[in-house]
Amino acid sequence: MKLSYEERDGTTVPRLTTEESQAALGPFAAMRDEHLKARKPALRASLLADGALTSHLAETERLAQEMADDLTARMAASQGVDEAMKSADPMGWAAKMGAIREEARSTAIRELVFA
């Protein structure tokens, strides 16, 4: 990691952020960052100092999204929420899929984001 400095009020201080952009990170990454700030500040500081915070957050985002998608598909299949149901009962399908997506998302948050 290349350390850079900036001037603040006549004092030179180290810049503790990396050049990587966190703007493209999604909601799971944002929750993970908040969790690290609140519950694991030493880990967050270590990741930040090593220049690995953004990649850690991006990996958490990717894994959580994959887990939520996989769980959604498996839960929908096990509950019989499929294209036939979508055609026969669109409102019922939408309600069940919403509940399944929320449960899958909650599981991903619990298992990966707040771990």
C-alpha positions in Angstrom: 0.0 0.0 0.0 1.3 3.4 -0.9 0.9 5.9 1.9 -0.1 9.4 0.9 -0.4 12.6 2.9 -2.6 15.7 2.8 -2.5 19.1 4.4 -5.1 20.0 7.0 -5.0 23.3 8.9 -1.3 23.7 8.3 -0.5 20.1 9.4 0.5 17.2 7.2 -1.5 14.1 8.0 -1.6 10.6 6.5 -4.5 9.8 4.2 -6.1 6.7 5.5 -8.2 5.8 2.5 -7.2 3.8 -0.5 -7.6 4.9 -4.1 -10.3 2.3 -4.7 -13.8 3.6 -5.0 -16.5 2.3 -2.6 -19.3 4.0 -4.6 -20.0 0.9 -6.6 -20.6 -1.3 -3.5 -24.1 -2.5 -2.8 -26.3 -2.7 0.3 -24.7 -5.9 1.7 -21.2 -4.2 1.6 -22.6 -1.0 3.3 -24.2 -3.1 6.1 -20.9 -5.0 6.5 -19.0 -1.7 6.7 -21.4 -0.3 9.4 -21.1 -3.6 11.3 -17.3 -3.4 11.3 -17.4 0.2 12.4 -19.8 -0.6 15.3 -18.7 -4.1 16.4 -15.2 -4.8 15.0 -13.3 -1.5 14.8 -9.9 -3.2 15.1 -10.6 -5.5 12.2 -11.9 -2.6 10.1 -8.8 -0.5 11.0 -6.5 -3.4 10.0 -8.3 -3.9 6.7 -8.1 -0.2 6.0 -4.4 0.1 6.9 -3.7 -2.9 4.6 -5.7 -1.4 1.8 -8.0 -4.4 1.8 -11.2 -2.9 3.1 -12.8 -2.2 -0.3 -12.0 -5.7 -1.6 -13.3 -7.2 1.7 -16.6 -5.3 1.3 -16.8 -6.2 -2.4 -16.3 -9.9 -1.6 -18.9 -9.7 1.1 -21.3 -8.1 -1.3 -20.7 -10.8 -4.0 -21.0 -13.7 -1.6 -24.1 -12.4 0.1 -25.8 -11.7 -3.2 -25.0 -15.2 -4.5 -26.2 -16.7 -1.3 -29.5 -14.8 -1.4 -30.1 -15.7 -5.1 -29.3 -19.4 -4.5 -31.5 -19.6 -1.4 -34.3 -17.8 -3.2 -34.2 -20.3 -6.1 -34.0 -23.4 -3.8 -36.8 -22.1 -1.4 -39.1 -21.3 -4.4 -38.6 -24.7 -5.9 -39.2 -26.5 -2.6 -42.4 -24.5 -2.0 -43.7 -25.0 -5.5 -43.5 -21.3 -6.4 -42.8 -21.7 -10.1 -43.9 -20.4 -13.5 -47.1 -22.4 -13.4 -48.1 -20.7 -10.2 -47.1 -17.4 -11.7 -49.5 -17.9 -14.6 -52.4 -19.3 -12.5 -52.1 -16.9 -9.5 -49.9 -13.9 -10.2 -50.8 -12.1 -6.9 -50.2 -15.2 -4.8 -46.9 -15.8 -6.7 -45.8 -12.3 -6.1 -46.6 -12.4 -2.4 -44.8 -15.8 -1.9 -41.8 -14.7 -3.9 -41.5 -11.5 -1.9 -41.6 -13.5 1.4 -39.0 -16.0 0.0 -36.7 -13.2 -1.2 -36.9 -11.4 2.2 -36.1 -14.6 4.1 -33.2 -15.4 1.8 -31.9 -11.9 2.1 -32.2 -12.0 5.9 -30.3 -15.3 6.0 -27.5 -13.9 3.9 -27.2 -10.8 6.1 -27.2 -13.0 9.3 -24.7 -15.5 8.0 -22.3 -13.3 6.0 -22.7 -9.6 6.8 -23.0 -9.8 10.6 -20.6 -12.7 11.0 
